[in-house]
Amino acid sequence: MKKVFVLILVIALLAPATTAFAGGFDEYGYNDVANIFNGTGASWSLAKGLPADYLGIYSNDKLVMKWNSEWVRGNTEGWSKPPYAAWENNEWNGAFPGGSGAVWHYKIVWVGNYAADLSLIPDGAYGIWGQFAVIMDQGIDPSFGPGHLWFAHANPAGYGSYGN
């Protein structure tokens, strides 16, 4: 019985390492199987081939990004075969010693070529990258001054309302 318990314990201890190696997080914080990034501004920069301090005071901030499979499809296709029900979510947290002090949340959705049709950008949102809208952009950042700021709050603000 004791040997079985030890064997199960060894397997349990080794399983997470094997899983991480086979499709978990890379050295920068990306997990392309789960469509998530969990790292810092510096690790995001390094993954892009940029210097670790590329984001300045935000380099030490924690960053969690999530995206759906439609985002992956769009990137793979160069966003050339619409429509896409793609979304991406960024959450910054620099509210700790050594961080920027900023805490910010962005929600981004694919809307199509809004240069050809500005009505594709929902009320309360703004367009970026030619085919996307930021439907939520809010947080706190001491470099902007005190208080909570909203730069975008679309209606509706849920991902399921965008893309076909």
JODAWO-V68588 format. One record per residue. RES is the residue in one small letter. SS is DSSP state (alpha for helix, beta for strand, coil for the rest). OMEGA is omega in whole degrees, -180 to 180 (999 if undefined). Layout:
# JODAWO-V68588
res-><RES;RES>
ss-><SS;SS>
omega-><OMEGA;OMEGA>
This chain:
# JODAWO-V68588
res-><m;k;k;v;f;v;l;i;l;v;i;a;l;l;a;p;a;t;t;a;f;a;g;g;f;d;e;y;g;y;n;d;v;a;n;i;f;n;g;t;g;a;s;w;s;l;a;k;g;l;p;a;d;y;l;g;i;y;s;n;d;k;l;v;m;k;w;n;s;e;w;v;r;g;n;t;e;g;w;s;k;p;p;y;a;a;w;e;n;n;e;w;n;g;a;f;p;g;g;s;g;a;v;w;h;y;k;i;v;w;v;g;n;y;a;a;d;l;s;l;i;p;d;g;a;y;g;i;w;g;q;f;a;v;i;m;d;q;g;i;d;p;s;f;g;p;g;h;l;w;f;a;h;a;n;p;a;g;y;g;s;y;g;n>
ss-><coil;alpha;alpha;alpha;alpha;alpha;alpha;alpha;alpha;alpha;alpha;alpha;alpha;alpha;alpha;alpha;alpha;alpha;alpha;alpha;alpha;alpha;alpha;coil;coil;coil;coil;coil;coil;beta;beta;coil;coil;coil;coil;beta;beta;beta;beta;beta;alpha;alpha;alpha;alpha;alpha;alpha;alpha;coil;coil;coil;coil;coil;coil;coil;coil;alpha;alpha;alpha;coil;coil;coil;beta;beta;beta;beta;beta;beta;coil;alpha;alpha;alpha;alpha;alpha;alpha;alpha;alpha;alpha;coil;coil;coil;coil;coil;coil;coil;coil;coil;beta;beta;beta;beta;beta;beta;beta;coil;coil;coil;coil;coil;coil;coil;coil;coil;beta;beta;beta;beta;beta;beta;beta;beta;coil;coil;coil;coil;coil;coil;coil;alpha;alpha;alpha;coil;coil;coil;coil;coil;beta;beta;beta;coil;coil;coil;beta;beta;beta;beta;beta;beta;beta;beta;beta;coil;alpha;alpha;alpha;coil;coil;coil;coil;beta;beta;beta;beta;beta;coil;coil;coil;coil;coil;alpha;alpha;alpha;coil;coil;coil>
omega-><-179;180;179;179;179;179;178;178;179;179;-180;180;-179;-176;180;179;179;179;-180;-180;-174;-179;179;-176;174;-175;-180;-179;179;170;-176;176;-178;-178;-180;170;178;-177;180;174;179;-179;174;180;-179;179;179;-179;-180;177;-179;-178;-177;-177;176;-176;-179;-175;-179;-177;175;-179;174;176;177;179;-179;-177;175;176;178;179;180;177;-180;-178;-176;180;-175;-178;-178;8;178;172;-172;174;178;-175;177;177;179;175;177;-177;178;178;-178;177;-178;-174;-178;171;-172;-179;178;169;-176;180;173;178;-176;-176;-176;175;179;-177;-178;179;177;178;-177;175;178;-179;171;-177;173;173;174;-176;-172;175;171;-177;172;179;-175;176;177;178;-179;180;175;-177;-177;173;-180;-177;174;174;175;174;-176;174;7;-178;180;-178;-176;-180;-173;179;179;999>
